[in-house]
Amino acid sequence: MEIIESLKWRYATKKFNTTKILPKEKIDLLIEAFNLTATSYGLQPLKLVIIKDKSKQADLTPHSWNQQQIADASHILVICIETTIDTAYIDKHFDTIKSIRNTPDEILKPFKDQLINSFKEKHPEEISNWATKQAYLAMGNLLTVCATEKIDACPMEGFIPEKYDEILNLHELGLTSVLVLPIGYRADDDMFADFKKVRRPINDTVILL
């Protein structure tokens, strides 16, 4: 029941305490959790950009529909997708599998070839949409970990990715921003913290067969 209580505790934080900064060990934990997120085929077409530079946060705020959480949060997590998922990327992934598990090439090759051929046939937009779905998996995982660690967070789609990409020089890194997650500690006067959580009844959202 502890995880359920943590999920009941969390909410989309509207106002952060600007004087409280997350310690390094909490950020390190979130980094590890991000890296352990499940992704399709295990390809991890994602990178996490972590911003703690207040001037950079201020620069990003106007391009986040002026949501003050961007300026006030302890840190900003920007979940990005890789812009190029090609044969070289897939080869590197399987090289990593081999180095960690010592799996023989003859076992890896059929699946690797299947993936390479599959991605060659996909339109770039299709690959981008696929990668974006993985970003949402990462966001969900991070939100759950934040809840269990009593880290406040506010998941956001409300920002202008092109401006983020420009300000953070993401194109030079082969990345495109997809989701934003300000994190920190809620302000004592954030009235939304005390609102009752609104969810549909379980019998309206779950079907048991």
C-alpha positions in Angstrom: 0.0 0.0 0.0 3.0 2.3 0.4 3.3 2.9 -3.3 -0.5 3.7 -3.5 -0.1 6.3 -0.8 2.8 7.8 -2.6 0.7 8.0 -5.8 -2.1 9.6 -3.9 0.4 12.2 -2.5 1.7 13.3 -5.9 0.0 16.0 -8.0 1.0 18.2 -10.9 2.8 20.8 -8.8 1.8 24.3 -9.7 4.1 26.3 -7.4 7.6 25.2 -6.3 9.6 26.4 -3.3 12.4 28.4 -4.9 14.6 28.0 -1.8 14.7 24.2 -1.7 17.1 22.4 -4.1 17.1 18.7 -4.7 20.3 17.0 -3.4 22.6 15.3 -5.8 21.7 11.8 -4.5 18.0 12.4 -5.6 19.1 13.5 -9.0 21.4 10.5 -9.3 18.5 8.3 -8.4 16.2 9.8 -11.1 19.0 9.4 -13.6 19.3 5.7 -12.8 15.5 5.3 -12.9 15.4 7.0 -16.3 18.1 4.7 -17.7 16.2 1.6 -16.4 13.0 2.6 -18.1 11.6 -0.1 -20.3 11.7 0.8 -24.0 10.5 -1.0 -27.2 13.1 -3.6 -28.4 15.3 -2.2 -25.5 16.7 0.4 -28.0 16.5 3.4 -25.6 16.0 6.0 -28.3 16.0 8.7 -25.5 18.3 11.0 -23.7 17.6 13.1 -20.6 18.8 16.7 -20.4 18.9 18.0 -16.8 18.9 21.8 -16.2 19.8 23.4 -13.0 21.1 26.7 -14.4 18.5 29.3 -13.3 19.4 31.7 -16.2 18.7 28.9 -18.6 15.4 28.1 -16.8 14.5 31.8 -17.2 15.3 31.6 -20.9 13.0 28.6 -21.3 10.0 30.0 -19.4 8.6 32.2 -22.2 8.7 29.2 -24.5 6.7 27.1 -21.9 3.6 29.3 -22.1 5.1 31.3 -19.2 4.4 28.5 -16.7 6.3 29.7 -13.7 7.2 26.1 -12.6 10.0 26.2 -15.3 11.7 29.2 -13.6 11.1 28.1 -10.0 11.7 24.4 -10.0 14.9 23.0 -8.5 15.7 21.2 -11.8 14.2 20.8 -15.2 14.2 17.4 -16.8 13.8 17.5 -20.6 13.1 14.1 -22.2 14.4 14.0 -25.7 14.3 11.5 -28.6 17.2 10.6 -30.8 16.7 12.0 -34.3 18.5 9.2 -36.1 17.7 5.5 -35.5 19.6 3.8 -38.3 21.7 0.7 -38.9 24.7 2.2 -37.0 22.5 2.9 -34.0 21.1 -0.6 -33.9 24.5 -2.1 -34.5 25.8 -0.2 -31.4 22.9 -1.5 -29.3 23.7 -5.1 -30.2 27.4 -4.5 -29.5 26.4 -3.4 -26.0 24.3 -6.5 -25.5 27.2 -8.6 -26.6 29.7 -6.8 -24.3 27.4 -7.2 -21.2 26.0 -10.7 -21.8 28.7 -12.3 -24.0 25.9 -13.4 -26.3 27.3 -15.1 -29.4 26.8 -13.3 -32.7 24.9 -16.2 -34.2 22.2 -15.8 -31.6 22.0 -12.0 -31.9 22.2 -11.8 -35.7 18.6 -12.9 -36.6 17.0 -10.3 -34.3 19.5 -7.6 -35.2 18.9 -8.1 -38.9 15.2 -8.1 -38.4 15.3 -4.8 -36.6 17.6 -3.2 -39.1 15.4 -4.3 -42.0 12.3 -3.1 -40.2 13.7 0.3 -39.4 14.9 0.7 -43.0 11.4 0.4 -44.2 9.9 2.9 -41.7 9.3 6.5 -42.7 11.3 9.0 -40.5 8.0 10.3 -39.1 7.0 6.8 -38.1 10.3 6.4 -36.3 9.9 9.7 -34.6 6.3 8.7 -33.4 7.7 5.4 -32.1 10.5 7.1 -30.2 8.1 9.6 -28.7 6.0 6.8 -27.3 9.1 5.6 -25.5 9.5 9.2 -24.0 6.1 8.8 -22.4 7.1 5.5 -20.8 10.1 7.3 -19.3 7.9 10.2 -18.1 5.6 7.7 -16.3 8.4 5.9 -14.7 10.0 9.2 -13.5 6.7 10.4 -12.1 6.3 7.2 -10.1 9.9 7.3 -8.7 9.4 11.0 -7.9 6.3 10.1 -5.9 8.0 7.3 -3.9 10.9 9.7 -3.1 8.6 12.6 -2.2 10.0 14.7 -5.1 7.4 17.1 -6.5 7.0 17.2 -10.2 4.8 18.7 -13.0 4.6 16.8 -16.3 4.4 19.2 -19.2 3.6 19.0 -22.9 2.9 22.8 -22.9 6.1 24.1 -24.4 7.6 24.9 -27.8 10.0 22.1 -28.7 11.7 24.1 -31.5 12.7 26.8 -29.0 13.9 24.4 -26.4 16.0 22.6 -29.1 17.4 26.0 -30.1 18.2 27.3 -26.6 19.7 23.9 -25.5 21.5 23.3 -28.8 19.8 19.9 -29.0 20.1 19.6 -32.8 23.8 19.6 -32.5 23.4 16.5 -30.2 21.1 14.8 -32.6 18.1 15.2 -30.3 14.6 16.6 -30.3 12.8 17.6 -27.1 9.5 15.9 -26.4 8.5 16.3 -22.8 9.4 18.5 -19.9 9.4 17.7 -16.2 10.1 20.4 -13.6 11.0 18.8 -10.3 11.7 20.1 -6.8 9.6 20.7 -3.6 6.2 22.1 -3.5 5.6 25.6 -2.0 3.7 25.7 1.3 1.1 28.0 -0.3 0.4 25.9 -3.4 -3.3 25.4 -2.9 -3.4 22.6 -5.5 -1.5 20.4 -3.0 -4.6 20.1 -0.9 -7.1 19.4 -3.6 -8.7 16.0 -3.6 -7.5 13.8 -6.4 -10.1 13.4 -9.2 -10.2 10.0 -10.9 -12.9 7.9 -12.4 -14.1 5.0 -10.3 -12.0 1.9 -10.8 -15.0 -0.1 -12.2 -15.1 2.6 -15.0 -11.5 2.2 -15.9 -10.7 -1.5 -15.4 -12.2 -4.5 -17.1 -11.8 -7.9 -15.5 -12.3 -10.8 -17.9 
